[in-house]
């Protein structure tokens, strides 16, 4: 088992969890303030944060699986 890949995977999973909460929170706030001039910018940013959370989660799982099952 490669401990460096495992640590990187856990780090990516932790970052993913943070962004999983940040993205929907931003989306909720932007949808509550539709008349604000920055509505569209914050809404698009929240969608990008949600997609980034998915990316980091998949990357973290891939690193964890590679650390456990990949032979040196």
Residue pairs with C-beta under 8 A, 6 or more apart in sequence:
1 67
1 68
2 66
2 67
2 70
2 72
3 67
4 67
5 63
5 64
5 66
5 67
5 70
6 63
6 64
6 67
6 68
8 60
8 63
9 60
9 61
9 62
9 63
9 64
9 65
9 67
10 60
10 64
11 60
12 56
12 57
12 59
12 60
12 63
13 56
13 57
13 60
13 61
13 64
15 56
15 60
16 53
16 54
16 56
16 57
16 60
19 49
19 50
19 52
19 53
19 56
20 50
20 53
20 57
22 49
22 53
23 46
23 47
23 49
23 50
23 52
23 53
24 46
24 50
25 46
26 42
26 45
26 46
26 49
27 43
27 46
27 47
27 50
29 42
30 36
30 39
30 42
30 43
30 46
31 43
33 39
